[in-house]
Amino acid sequence: MLLAWGLANVVQAWGLTLNPDEAYYWMYSKHLAWGYFDHPPAIALLIRLTSSWLGGELGVRLGVVLLQMVSFVLLWDLLGRPKERSRVLLLFALLAAQPFLHVYGFVATPDSPLLFGTVLFLWAYKRYTDFPALPAASLLGLSMALLLYSKYHGLLVVAFVVISNPRLFRQPLFYIASLIGLLLFLPHLYWQWTHDFPSFRYHLVERNNQFEWKYPLTYLVNQLVLFNPLMIGFLLYAWWKERHSSLLNRACLVLVAGFWLFFLLSTLRGHAEPQWTAGVALALIPPAFSYSQNHPVFAKWIGRLGLISLLLFIVIRILLVFPPESFSSPFKPVDWTRELAETAGERNVFFQNSYQNASLFSFYAGRPAYTYTDIYYRKNQFDIWQLERKAQGQPALIAGNKSLDCKSCRAHKLGQHKHFLYAVDTLEVAQHLQMTFDTSQVRWLAGAELSMPISLHNPYPFDLHLANKEMPIRPAACFVRDEHERFALQAEPVLLPTVLSAGETVRTWVKFSLPKNQTGEYVFAMGLQWGVFQPGIHSDPVPIVIRGKGKQK
């Protein structure tokens, strides 16, 4: 059964194009590090281990396929190595009925190593609670570190399992295990420190939005679907019945409940991605498997519903490979990458606000691609790599969206993608110019004209021509309220040099007028408009308040 499952995943991994996130993580693997903007490095290393000797989509995904098979073996061992035919079939029915296990059996994202890390941690936890000794504590500490290197959600796995067993706090060996896990995770924390904690700032601060009822309602519906509406009632019934039967089942109960509640509460500050709870998919299985031991009717229904679920998922997986026109697949055709490469010729390709398209283009076109992140998009790993330095002074083709500041640009349909293309003969790279500004006022009047001193620093090892006719570089004032509400204003400099030498810092003043109809609390920052791109943020932000004329004190 395990081999048949693994073979099916190999065929799926080989037969489907990469989705955009997988291509992004493949880019991770080309630049191995102790950390990345969005996630810890486990998925990057996993992809690198297989893609370094096996090409194509299968090379990217093979590690995920093998890792899930190891996860199933660990779960089988965790459940007492059942060998009776009926028990093995029941375990397979429980596994095959979990949608997350189908998806992350061949899709290369951080959720795949997180699933492995979760079952490894539960496996090590059971060994530690059965035979508390230094070797078991060391294994527990190692599994903690692997969880954290998989995805930051791994911290929740550790926390909720520990909450399920408070007696751990009275055991010196548990502190030794925790210390081992922390020491092994220190290289990643050091990476975060040297890069100004980009992951923590993004996940904990920059993703915040104002509350809307659609966020929790969508979350609840997604969880019902992704944990199989045919099975979820049976699983939760067994999960509750077995809560006191063993330390393992109690840990599974607190782990699942804790994950669901934590991410439900996270919807108070914005959208919660459906897959954020994928890490507990395997934690639902031990209580159900245990309860079925003495309840044959329950076991019979699990077997029936598991078979029905498996047949449905087989149909869906076939549709992924051979999708009809009405079927929306996340694995899209990638012909557009080759068409865009032909259009670009020898020119470098820059994508506006799309690290995903840049990654897909790099994978399928077999050549580098670059990105530019403006005020209307989020920072990403490309901002840390600064790969665009290599494109300085060279011809470029910009593939943007309709927000490009280019009246002559027209849409080009490439495959299923539509891009607004703009050709540049000599590119001036300005994405990481640094700005500072000085303002003592944080309460501004709507419609007022403001003037403030700014400084502009060139961190690049080459000169920049700010007055380049094709891609001029101009200051802008940027205002952000949340992920969706933001705008930029052109800021007129009093005096700005035409050339900014390598390492040079210049100081000047800028003036801009606030809109009359934009009031409320914002985060303000200075930015630069780089040619046809919309302005990006180039300074540290400060909170400000824009008041209407009748409210100014």
JOCOR-V443760 format. One record per pair of residues at least 4 apart in sequence whose ideal C-beta (glycine too) atoms are under 8 Angstrom apart, sorted by sequence separation. I is the first residue (numbers start at 1). GAP is how many residues later the second one is. D is the distance in Angstrom with one decimal. If there is no record, write none. Layout:
BEGIN
i gap d
I GAP D
I GAP D
END
This chain:
BEGIN
i gap d
1 4 6.3
2 4 6.3
3 4 6.2
4 4 6.5
5 4 6.6
6 4 6.4
7 4 6.6
8 4 6.4
9 4 6.0
10 4 6.2
11 4 5.9
12 4 6.2
18 4 4.2
19 4 7.5
20 4 6.5
21 4 6.5
22 4 6.4
23 4 6.8
24 4 7.1
25 4 6.9
26 4 7.0
27 4 7.0
28 4 7.8
36 4 7.4
39 4 6.6
41 4 5.8
42 4 6.2
43 4 6.3
44 4 6.2
45 4 6.4
46 4 7.4
47 4 5.3
48 4 5.7
50 4 5.5
51 4 7.3
54 4 6.1
55 4 5.0
56 4 7.6
57 4 6.2
58 4 5.6
61 4 6.2
62 4 6.4
63 4 6.0
64 4 6.5
65 4 6.9
66 4 6.6
67 4 6.4
68 4 6.6
69 4 6.7
70 4 6.4
71 4 6.4
72 4 6.3
73 4 6.5
74 4 6.1
75 4 6.4
77 4 5.7
83 4 7.4
84 4 6.8
85 4 6.2
86 4 6.3
87 4 6.5
88 4 6.4
89 4 6.3
90 4 6.6
91 4 6.5
92 4 5.9
93 4 6.2
94 4 7.3
98 4 7.3
99 4 6.4
100 4 5.9
101 4 6.0
103 4 5.4
108 4 6.5
110 4 6.0
111 4 6.4
112 4 6.9
113 4 5.9
114 4 6.3
115 4 6.8
116 4 6.1
117 4 6.1
118 4 6.5
119 4 6.1
120 4 6.3
121 4 6.0
122 4 6.5
123 4 6.8
124 4 6.2
125 4 6.3
126 4 6.1
127 4 6.4
128 4 5.8
132 4 6.3
133 4 7.0
134 4 6.2
135 4 6.5
136 4 6.4
137 4 6.5
138 4 6.4
139 4 6.4
140 4 6.6
141 4 6.7
142 4 6.5
143 4 6.4
144 4 6.6
145 4 6.2
146 4 6.5
148 4 7.2
150 4 5.4
153 4 7.0
154 4 6.7
155 4 6.1
156 4 6.0
157 4 6.4
158 4 6.2
159 4 6.3
160 4 6.6
161 4 7.2
162 4 7.9
167 4 6.9
171 4 7.6
172 4 6.6
173 4 6.4
174 4 6.4
175 4 6.3
176 4 6.5
177 4 6.5
178 4 6.3
179 4 6.2
180 4 6.4
181 4 6.3
182 4 6.8
185 4 6.3
186 4 6.1
187 4 6.5
188 4 6.6
189 4 6.4
190 4 6.4
191 4 6.3
193 4 6.8
197 4 5.6
198 4 6.1
199 4 6.1
200 4 5.5
201 4 5.3
202 4 4.8
203 4 6.2
211 4 6.9
213 4 6.0
214 4 5.5
215 4 6.4
216 4 6.4
217 4 6.6
218 4 6.1
219 4 6.4
220 4 6.6
221 4 6.5
222 4 5.8
223 4 6.0
225 4 6.5
227 4 7.5
228 4 5.9
231 4 5.6
232 4 6.1
233 4 6.4
234 4 6.5
235 4 5.9
236 4 6.4
237 4 6.3
238 4 5.8
239 4 7.2
242 4 7.6
245 4 5.1
246 4 6.9
247 4 6.2
248 4 6.5
249 4 6.5
250 4 6.5
251 4 5.9
252 4 6.2
253 4 6.1
254 4 5.6
255 4 6.5
256 4 6.4
257 4 6.1
258 4 5.9
259 4 6.4
260 4 6.2
261 4 6.4
262 4 6.6
263 4 7.3
266 4 7.5
267 4 7.2
272 4 5.9
277 4 8.0
279 4 8.0
280 4 6.8
284 4 6.5
285 4 5.8
286 4 6.1
287 4 6.1
288 4 6.3
289 4 7.5
291 4 5.8
292 4 7.9
295 4 6.5
296 4 6.2
297 4 6.7
298 4 6.4
299 4 6.4
300 4 6.5
301 4 6.0
302 4 5.9
303 4 6.5
304 4 6.6
305 4 6.1
306 4 6.3
307 4 6.6
308 4 6.6
309 4 6.2
310 4 6.4
311 4 6.8
312 4 6.5
313 4 6.1
314 4 6.5
315 4 6.4
316 4 6.6
317 4 7.2
318 4 6.3
319 4 5.6
323 4 4.2
334 4 7.7
335 4 6.2
336 4 6.0
337 4 6.4
338 4 6.6
339 4 6.5
340 4 6.1
344 4 7.6
351 4 7.8
354 4 6.2
355 4 6.2
356 4 6.4
357 4 6.1
358 4 6.4
359 4 6.4
360 4 6.1
361 4 5.1
362 4 7.8
365 4 7.5
373 4 5.2
379 4 4.7
381 4 6.2
382 4 8.0
388 4 7.7
400 4 4.0
413 4 7.5
414 4 7.5
444 4 6.2
460 4 6.8
468 4 5.7
481 4 4.1
482 4 7.9
500 4 5.5
514 4 7.0
529 4 6.8
537 4 7.1
547 4 4.4
548 4 7.5
18 5 4.7
35 5 6.1
36 5 6.4
54 5 3.7
76 5 6.2
82 5 3.7
83 5 7.0
96 5 7.6
104 5 7.0
107 5 7.0
131 5 5.7
132 5 7.2
149 5 7.7
169 5 7.1
192 5 4.9
196 5 7.6
201 5 6.1
202 5 6.5
224 5 5.5
227 5 4.9
244 5 7.9
267 5 5.0
319 5 7.2
344 5 5.0
362 5 6.9
373 5 7.2
382 5 6.6
391 5 6.1
404 5 5.5
413 5 5.3
414 5 6.2
458 5 7.6
467 5 5.9
468 5 7.3
480 5 7.7
481 5 6.5
529 5 6.8
530 5 7.9
547 5 5.1
35 6 6.0
53 6 7.5
76 6 7.1
82 6 5.9
95 6 5.8
96 6 7.9
148 6 4.7
162 6 5.6
168 6 4.5
192 6 7.4
243 6 6.3
244 6 6.8
266 6 5.1
292 6 5.3
323 6 4.5
351 6 4.8
361 6 7.9
362 6 6.1
373 6 5.8
398 6 7.3
400 6 7.7
412 6 7.1
444 6 6.7
458 6 5.7
466 6 6.9
480 6 4.3
500 6 6.5
529 6 4.4
530 6 7.0
34 7 6.0
52 7 8.0
104 7 5.2
105 7 8.0
147 7 3.1
148 7 6.2
162 7 7.9
192 7 6.3
242 7 4.3
243 7 5.8
291 7 6.3
292 7 3.9
351 7 4.6
362 7 4.9
373 7 6.8
411 7 5.1
412 7 5.4
466 7 4.5
479 7 6.3
528 7 6.2
18 8 6.9
28 8 5.5
33 8 6.3
36 8 6.8
51 8 4.0
54 8 6.1
104 8 4.5
128 8 4.2
146 8 7.9
147 8 7.7
192 8 6.6
224 8 6.6
227 8 7.4
264 8 7.6
319 8 5.2
341 8 7.5
361 8 4.3
411 8 7.1
412 8 7.4
478 8 7.2
479 8 5.5
527 8 4.1
528 8 6.4
32 9 7.1
50 9 5.4
51 9 5.3
82 9 6.4
127 9 4.9
128 9 6.1
263 9 4.8
320 9 5.5
340 9 6.6
349 9 7.9
371 9 7.5
373 9 7.4
400 9 7.4
402 9 7.5
411 9 5.7
412 9 5.2
464 9 7.0
478 9 7.9
479 9 7.2
497 9 5.9
527 9 5.3
50 10 7.3
144 10 7.8
147 10 5.6
148 10 7.9
239 10 8.0
243 10 4.7
266 10 8.0
292 10 6.1
319 10 7.4
351 10 7.3
359 10 7.6
373 10 5.9
410 10 6.9
478 10 4.9
479 10 7.7
496 10 7.3
527 10 4.9
528 10 5.2
33 11 7.6
50 11 7.8
100 11 7.5
104 11 5.8
128 11 7.3
147 11 6.3
242 11 7.7
320 11 6.2
358 11 4.1
371 11 4.5
409 11 4.4
410 11 8.0
439 11 8.0
477 11 6.7
526 11 7.9
527 11 5.1
32 12 6.0
50 12 4.2
79 12 6.8
124 12 7.2
127 12 6.6
128 12 4.8
349 12 6.2
357 12 7.7
358 12 6.5
370 12 7.3
409 12 6.5
476 12 4.9
477 12 4.5
496 12 5.8
525 12 4.7
526 12 6.2
527 12 7.2
28 13 7.2
32 13 6.7
47 13 5.4
50 13 4.4
127 13 7.8
239 13 7.0
240 13 7.4
263 13 5.2
358 13 4.7
409 13 5.1
439 13 5.0
476 13 6.4
477 13 7.9
495 13 5.3
525 13 7.5
526 13 4.3
49 14 5.6
101 14 7.6
144 14 5.5
239 14 5.7
263 14 5.9
288 14 6.6
406 14 6.8
438 14 6.3
476 14 5.8
477 14 4.9
494 14 5.5
495 14 7.9
525 14 4.9
28 15 6.8
29 15 4.7
76 15 6.7
100 15 7.4
124 15 4.6
125 15 6.3
437 15 5.5
438 15 4.9
475 15 7.9
476 15 5.5
493 15 5.2
494 15 4.3
525 15 6.9
28 16 3.6
29 16 7.4
32 16 6.1
47 16 6.3
75 16 7.8
124 16 4.6
355 16 5.3
372 16 7.7
404 16 5.1
406 16 5.3
437 16 6.9
438 16 7.6
474 16 6.7
475 16 4.2
493 16 7.1
494 16 7.1
510 16 7.7
525 16 4.3
46 17 4.1
239 17 6.6
260 17 6.4
354 17 6.4
370 17 5.8
371 17 7.8
437 17 4.6
474 17 7.8
475 17 7.8
493 17 5.2
494 17 7.3
524 17 6.5
525 17 7.5
25 18 5.0
29 18 4.0
30 18 8.0
46 18 6.8
124 18 7.5
125 18 7.8
259 18 5.1
349 18 7.8
351 18 6.3
353 18 7.4
370 18 4.4
401 18 7.7
402 18 6.2
404 18 6.5
436 18 6.8
437 18 7.8
475 18 5.5
492 18 6.4
523 18 4.4
524 18 5.6
25 19 6.4
28 19 7.2
29 19 4.1
121 19 7.6
124 19 4.2
350 19 7.6
351 19 7.2
352 19 7.6
353 19 7.3
368 19 6.6
400 19 6.8
401 19 6.3
435 19 5.9
436 19 4.9
456 19 7.7
474 19 7.7
491 19 4.0
492 19 5.1
523 19 7.1
524 19 7.6
75 20 7.9
123 20 7.6
259 20 6.9
260 20 7.9
341 20 7.4
348 20 7.2
349 20 4.8
350 20 4.8
351 20 5.0
352 20 5.7
353 20 6.2
399 20 4.1
400 20 4.9
435 20 6.8
491 20 6.8
492 20 7.0
523 20 5.7
524 20 4.5
26 21 5.8
46 21 6.8
259 21 4.7
340 21 6.6
348 21 7.9
349 21 7.0
350 21 6.9
351 21 7.5
353 21 6.2
370 21 5.9
399 21 7.5
400 21 7.8
435 21 5.6
436 21 7.9
454 21 6.7
475 21 7.6
491 21 4.3
522 21 7.5
523 21 7.5
25 22 6.1
29 22 6.1
121 22 4.3
348 22 6.4
350 22 6.0
352 22 7.1
368 22 7.3
399 22 6.0
400 22 6.8
434 22 7.5
435 22 7.5
490 22 6.8
521 22 6.7
522 22 5.7
72 23 6.5
120 23 4.8
121 23 6.7
158 23 7.8
337 23 6.0
353 23 6.6
354 23 8.0
398 23 6.9
433 23 6.3
434 23 4.4
489 23 4.8
521 23 7.6
522 23 7.6
256 24 4.8
337 24 4.9
341 24 4.1
353 24 3.7
358 24 6.7
397 24 6.1
398 24 4.4
433 24 6.9
489 24 7.3
521 24 5.4
522 24 6.4
26 25 6.8
121 25 7.8
255 25 5.7
340 25 7.2
355 25 4.3
397 25 7.4
398 25 7.7
433 25 6.1
434 25 5.9
489 25 7.5
520 25 7.2
117 26 6.9
120 26 6.3
121 26 5.5
334 26 6.2
337 26 7.9
338 26 6.8
341 26 6.7
355 26 6.8
372 26 8.0
397 26 5.5
398 26 6.6
433 26 7.3
489 26 7.5
520 26 6.4
120 27 7.7
256 27 5.4
337 27 4.1
338 27 6.2
355 27 5.1
376 27 6.8
396 27 7.6
397 27 7.5
432 27 6.1
450 27 7.9
519 27 5.0
255 28 4.9
256 28 6.1
337 28 4.8
395 28 7.4
396 28 4.6
432 28 7.4
487 28 7.8
518 28 6.1
519 28 6.2
117 29 4.9
118 29 6.9
374 29 8.0
395 29 6.5
519 29 5.1
116 30 8.0
117 30 3.9
334 30 4.7
395 30 5.4
466 30 6.1
29 31 8.0
252 31 4.5
395 31 7.2
396 31 4.4
429 31 6.7
433 31 7.4
466 31 6.6
467 31 4.3
487 31 6.9
117 32 7.9
251 32 7.9
252 32 7.1
394 32 7.5
395 32 7.1
466 32 5.9
514 32 6.2
519 32 7.9
68 33 7.3
113 33 7.7
114 33 7.2
117 33 4.4
121 33 8.0
144 33 6.9
148 33 7.2
393 33 5.9
394 33 5.8
465 33 6.6
466 33 6.9
477 33 7.6
26 34 5.3
116 34 7.3
140 34 7.8
144 34 7.0
252 34 5.3
253 34 6.9
393 34 6.6
430 34 6.3
465 34 5.6
466 34 5.8
141 35 7.1
145 35 7.4
252 35 5.5
392 35 6.6
393 35 7.7
429 35 7.4
464 35 7.1
475 35 5.1
477 35 4.7
491 35 7.3
68 36 6.9
113 36 7.7
114 36 4.3
118 36 7.6
121 36 6.0
125 36 6.0
129 36 7.3
137 36 4.2
141 36 4.0
144 36 7.6
145 36 4.6
149 36 7.0
391 36 5.5
392 36 7.3
428 36 5.4
463 36 5.7
464 36 4.7
68 37 4.7
113 37 3.9
114 37 4.4
117 37 5.7
121 37 6.9
136 37 7.9
137 37 7.0
140 37 4.2
141 37 6.7
144 37 3.2
148 37 5.1
223 37 6.6
249 37 6.0
392 37 4.5
428 37 5.6
463 37 6.8
22 38 6.2
113 38 7.4
138 38 7.8
141 38 7.1
142 38 6.7
143 38 7.9
248 38 5.8
249 38 4.7
350 38 7.4
391 38 6.3
428 38 7.8
463 38 5.1
18 39 5.7
22 39 7.5
114 39 6.2
118 39 5.3
122 39 7.3
132 39 6.6
134 39 6.8
137 39 5.1
138 39 7.0
141 39 2.9
142 39 7.3
145 39 3.6
149 39 6.7
454 39 7.9
463 39 5.7
479 39 7.2
481 39 6.8
488 39 6.4
490 39 7.1
17 40 6.6
64 40 7.0
65 40 6.5
110 40 6.0
111 40 6.9
114 40 6.2
117 40 7.4
121 40 7.1
133 40 7.4
137 40 4.2
141 40 4.3
145 40 5.1
148 40 7.4
389 40 6.2
428 40 4.7
433 40 7.3
435 40 7.6
456 40 7.7
462 40 5.5
481 40 7.0
16 41 6.5
64 41 7.2
65 41 5.8
78 41 7.0
110 41 4.4
132 41 5.6
140 41 7.9
144 41 7.9
249 41 6.0
350 41 7.5
388 41 5.2
430 41 7.6
461 41 5.3
481 41 5.4
488 41 7.6
14 42 7.4
18 42 6.3
64 42 6.3
134 42 7.2
138 42 6.0
142 42 6.9
245 42 7.9
357 42 7.3
426 42 6.9
458 42 4.5
460 42 6.1
461 42 7.8
480 42 6.3
481 42 7.5
14 43 6.3
64 43 6.9
137 43 7.5
141 43 7.2
348 43 4.4
388 43 5.8
428 43 5.1
430 43 4.9
458 43 6.7
479 43 4.4
480 43 4.6
13 44 6.3
14 44 4.4
64 44 4.9
68 44 6.8
71 44 6.0
75 44 5.3
78 44 6.3
219 44 6.7
220 44 7.4
243 44 7.6
246 44 7.3
426 44 6.5
427 44 6.4
456 44 6.8
458 44 6.1
459 44 7.4
479 44 7.4
480 44 8.0
13 45 5.2
61 45 5.4
63 45 7.3
67 45 6.2
71 45 4.7
74 45 5.0
78 45 4.9
128 45 7.6
219 45 6.1
239 45 6.4
242 45 4.0
245 45 6.1
386 45 7.5
425 45 6.4
428 45 6.7
458 45 6.4
479 45 5.8
480 45 7.4
61 46 7.1
67 46 6.5
70 46 6.7
74 46 6.1
77 46 6.8
128 46 8.0
241 46 7.6
348 46 5.8
350 46 5.5
352 46 6.7
386 46 5.8
424 46 5.0
458 46 5.4
478 46 7.0
488 46 6.6
13 47 8.0
61 47 4.8
68 47 7.1
152 47 7.2
347 47 7.6
348 47 7.0
349 47 7.3
350 47 7.2
352 47 7.0
353 47 7.9
424 47 5.9
457 47 7.4
458 47 7.6
477 47 7.1
478 47 4.8
488 47 4.3
10 48 7.0
13 48 3.8
60 48 5.3
64 48 4.4
68 48 7.1
71 48 4.9
75 48 7.9
78 48 6.1
216 48 6.2
219 48 5.1
226 48 5.5
239 48 4.5
242 48 5.2
347 48 4.3
348 48 4.6
349 48 5.4
350 48 4.8
351 48 5.2
352 48 3.6
353 48 7.0
383 48 7.6
457 48 4.3
478 48 6.9
13 49 6.6
67 49 4.9
71 49 7.7
74 49 4.9
128 49 7.2
226 49 7.6
235 49 4.8
238 49 5.0
239 49 7.0
242 49 5.1
346 49 7.0
347 49 5.5
348 49 7.2
350 49 6.9
351 49 7.6
352 49 6.0
383 49 7.7
456 49 7.0
477 49 6.5
478 49 4.4
238 50 4.2
241 50 5.5
347 50 4.6
349 50 6.2
455 50 5.7
456 50 5.3
476 50 7.4
477 50 7.4
13 51 7.5
152 51 6.8
216 51 4.3
223 51 7.3
226 51 7.5
352 51 7.6
455 51 6.9
456 51 7.9
475 51 6.5
476 51 4.6
10 52 7.3
13 52 5.8
215 52 3.9
216 52 7.8
222 52 3.9
226 52 7.9
235 52 7.7
238 52 7.5
352 52 6.5
455 52 4.7
456 52 7.4
475 52 7.5
476 52 6.3
215 53 7.7
218 53 7.3
219 53 4.8
235 53 5.2
238 53 3.7
344 53 4.3
454 53 7.2
455 53 7.9
475 53 6.2
476 53 5.0
223 54 6.3
227 54 7.4
234 54 6.9
237 54 8.0
238 54 7.2
343 54 6.9
453 54 6.6
454 54 6.2
474 54 6.8
475 54 7.8
10 55 5.7
215 55 6.4
219 55 7.7
453 55 7.4
454 55 7.1
473 55 5.6
474 55 4.8
9 56 4.5
211 56 7.9
215 56 5.4
453 56 5.4
454 56 5.5
473 56 7.4
211 57 5.4
215 57 6.7
227 57 7.3
340 57 8.0
452 57 6.8
473 57 5.7
478 57 6.0
480 57 7.9
211 58 7.1
373 58 7.4
451 58 5.9
452 58 6.4
473 58 7.7
6 59 6.0
9 59 7.1
340 59 6.5
372 59 5.7
451 59 7.2
471 59 6.2
472 59 6.4
476 59 3.6
478 59 5.3
6 60 7.6
209 60 6.4
238 60 6.9
357 60 7.6
451 60 4.7
471 60 3.2
47 61 5.8
208 61 4.7
209 61 3.8
450 61 6.9
470 61 6.6
471 61 7.5
480 61 7.2
6 62 7.8
46 62 7.3
207 62 7.6
208 62 6.0
209 62 7.3
449 62 6.3
450 62 6.0
6 63 4.9
207 63 5.7
449 63 7.3
450 63 7.5
468 63 7.7
5 64 7.4
234 64 6.9
449 64 4.7
450 64 6.7
43 65 6.6
448 65 7.2
449 65 7.7
43 66 6.5
46 66 7.6
447 66 7.2
448 66 5.4
2 67 5.9
5 67 7.5
43 67 4.6
46 67 6.1
234 67 6.4
433 67 7.7
447 67 5.9
479 67 8.0
42 68 6.7
234 68 6.1
392 68 7.3
446 68 5.7
447 68 7.2
43 69 7.1
343 69 7.3
393 69 7.5
445 69 7.2
446 69 6.8
447 69 4.0
2 70 6.0
40 70 7.5
43 70 5.9
392 70 5.6
444 70 6.0
446 70 5.3
2 71 7.2
39 71 4.8
42 71 4.3
231 71 7.5
234 71 7.0
343 71 7.5
389 71 6.6
446 71 7.2
446 72 6.6
454 72 5.8
446 73 5.3
231 74 5.4
340 74 5.3
42 75 7.8
230 75 5.0
231 75 7.4
339 75 4.4
339 76 6.3
347 76 6.9
347 77 8.0
350 77 7.8
230 78 6.5
231 78 6.6
336 78 3.9
343 78 7.0
230 79 5.8
335 79 7.8
336 79 3.3
340 79 7.1
348 79 7.1
335 80 4.2
336 80 6.6
228 81 5.9
334 81 7.4
336 81 4.3
26 82 7.6
165 82 5.9
333 82 5.7
25 83 6.0
164 83 7.6
333 83 6.1
25 84 6.5
332 84 6.1
22 85 6.5
25 85 7.4
165 85 7.2
22 86 4.9
164 86 4.9
165 86 6.7
1 87 7.2
22 87 6.6
164 87 4.5
19 88 7.0
21 88 5.7
164 89 7.2
437 89 4.8
5 90 7.9
16 90 7.7
18 90 8.0
161 90 4.6
164 90 3.8
436 90 7.7
1 91 5.2
5 91 7.9
160 91 7.8
163 91 5.7
164 91 7.2
435 91 4.5
435 92 7.3
12 93 7.7
13 93 4.2
161 93 7.1
435 93 7.1
12 94 4.5
160 94 5.0
161 94 5.8
160 95 4.6
163 95 7.0
433 95 5.9
9 96 4.4
10 96 7.7
9 97 4.3
160 97 8.0
157 98 6.5
160 98 3.7
430 98 6.0
159 99 7.5
160 99 7.0
431 99 6.9
5 100 7.3
430 100 4.5
442 100 6.8
444 100 6.1
446 100 5.4
442 101 6.7
443 101 7.2
444 101 7.1
445 101 7.5
446 101 6.6
156 102 6.6
428 102 7.8
437 102 6.0
442 102 4.8
443 102 5.0
444 102 5.1
445 102 6.1
446 102 5.3
447 102 7.0
156 103 6.2
375 103 5.0
428 103 7.8
435 103 4.3
436 103 5.8
439 103 7.5
442 103 6.5
444 103 7.2
446 103 6.5
42 104 7.3
434 104 6.2
435 104 4.2
436 104 7.4
443 104 6.3
445 104 6.4
375 105 7.0
378 105 7.7
431 105 6.6
433 105 5.7
434 105 7.4
153 106 7.9
156 106 6.2
432 106 7.9
42 107 4.5
43 107 7.5
424 107 7.2
445 107 5.0
40 108 6.5
41 108 6.4
42 108 4.4
40 109 4.7
42 109 7.7
443 109 7.7
40 110 6.5
376 110 6.4
422 110 5.2
443 110 7.9
40 111 6.6
375 111 5.5
39 112 6.0
40 112 6.9
375 112 7.8
39 113 7.5
375 113 5.2
129 118 5.1
129 119 7.9
126 121 7.5
126 122 5.3
157 122 6.0
125 123 7.5
153 123 6.5
156 123 7.7
157 123 7.9
409 123 7.2
405 124 7.2
154 125 7.3
99 126 7.7
100 126 6.4
122 126 6.8
125 126 6.6
153 126 5.4
405 126 7.9
406 126 4.2
99 127 5.4
100 127 7.9
405 127 5.0
99 128 7.4
151 128 7.3
404 128 4.8
405 128 7.2
98 129 7.5
99 129 6.0
122 129 6.8
404 129 7.1
405 129 6.6
98 130 6.6
122 130 7.5
404 130 7.7
97 131 5.4
403 131 5.6
400 132 7.0
97 133 7.2
398 133 7.9
400 133 7.3
97 134 4.9
398 134 6.5
398 135 7.6
41 147 7.1
40 148 5.7
375 152 6.3
34 153 4.5
35 153 4.9
34 154 5.1
34 156 7.1
35 156 3.8
34 157 4.0
35 157 5.9
33 158 6.5
372 158 6.8
376 158 6.2
374 159 5.7
375 159 6.3
35 160 7.3
39 160 7.3
122 160 7.9
374 160 4.0
375 160 5.5
37 161 5.0
38 161 6.6
118 161 5.0
122 161 7.0
372 161 5.1
374 161 6.1
375 161 6.2
37 162 6.2
117 162 7.9
118 162 7.1
374 162 4.7
375 162 5.9
36 163 7.6
115 163 6.6
119 163 5.0
373 163 6.0
35 164 6.9
38 164 7.3
111 164 5.6
114 164 6.8
115 164 6.3
118 164 6.1
122 164 7.7
372 164 7.0
37 165 6.9
114 165 4.6
118 165 6.6
109 166 7.8
115 166 6.5
111 167 4.4
115 167 6.1
111 168 7.1
78 170 7.4
103 172 8.0
206 172 6.8
206 173 7.8
104 174 6.4
100 175 7.5
103 175 8.0
202 176 7.1
202 177 6.9
100 178 4.6
101 180 5.9
100 181 4.0
101 181 7.6
198 181 7.0
352 181 6.2
352 182 7.9
98 183 5.0
98 184 7.8
98 186 7.5
198 186 6.8
98 187 7.8
195 189 6.4
95 190 7.0
94 191 4.9
91 194 7.6
94 194 5.9
94 195 6.3
91 198 6.2
90 199 6.8
90 202 5.9
97 205 8.0
79 206 7.9
75 207 6.0
79 207 6.2
78 208 6.9
94 208 6.5
97 208 6.5
90 209 5.6
93 209 5.7
97 209 4.5
75 210 6.7
79 210 5.5
93 210 5.0
96 210 5.6
71 211 6.9
75 211 7.9
79 211 7.9
102 211 5.1
90 212 6.2
93 212 7.7
94 212 6.4
97 212 4.0
86 213 7.6
90 213 6.0
93 213 2.6
96 213 6.4
97 213 7.0
270 213 6.8
89 214 6.6
92 214 7.4
93 214 6.6
96 214 4.2
99 214 7.1
102 214 7.9
102 215 6.9
90 216 7.9
93 217 7.6
96 217 7.2
210 272 5.8
209 273 4.6
208 274 6.6
209 274 5.0
208 275 7.5
209 275 6.7
207 276 6.5
206 277 7.7
16 304 6.2
12 305 6.1
16 305 6.4
15 306 4.9
12 308 7.3
8 309 7.6
12 309 7.2
19 311 4.9
19 312 5.6
18 313 7.6
19 313 7.7
17 314 5.0
16 315 4.4
17 315 6.7
17 316 6.9
18 316 7.8
17 317 5.1
24 331 5.9
24 332 5.8
27 332 4.7
23 333 6.7
26 333 6.7
21 335 6.8
24 335 4.4
27 335 6.4
20 336 3.3
23 336 3.7
27 336 8.0
20 337 7.1
23 337 4.5
26 337 5.7
20 339 6.7
23 339 7.4
20 340 5.8
23 340 4.9
18 342 6.8
37 342 6.7
38 342 6.9
37 343 5.5
38 343 6.6
37 344 4.3
18 345 6.2
36 345 5.1
37 346 7.1
17 347 8.0
37 347 5.6
36 348 7.7
28 353 6.9
27 354 7.2
31 354 6.3
24 356 8.0
24 357 7.5
END
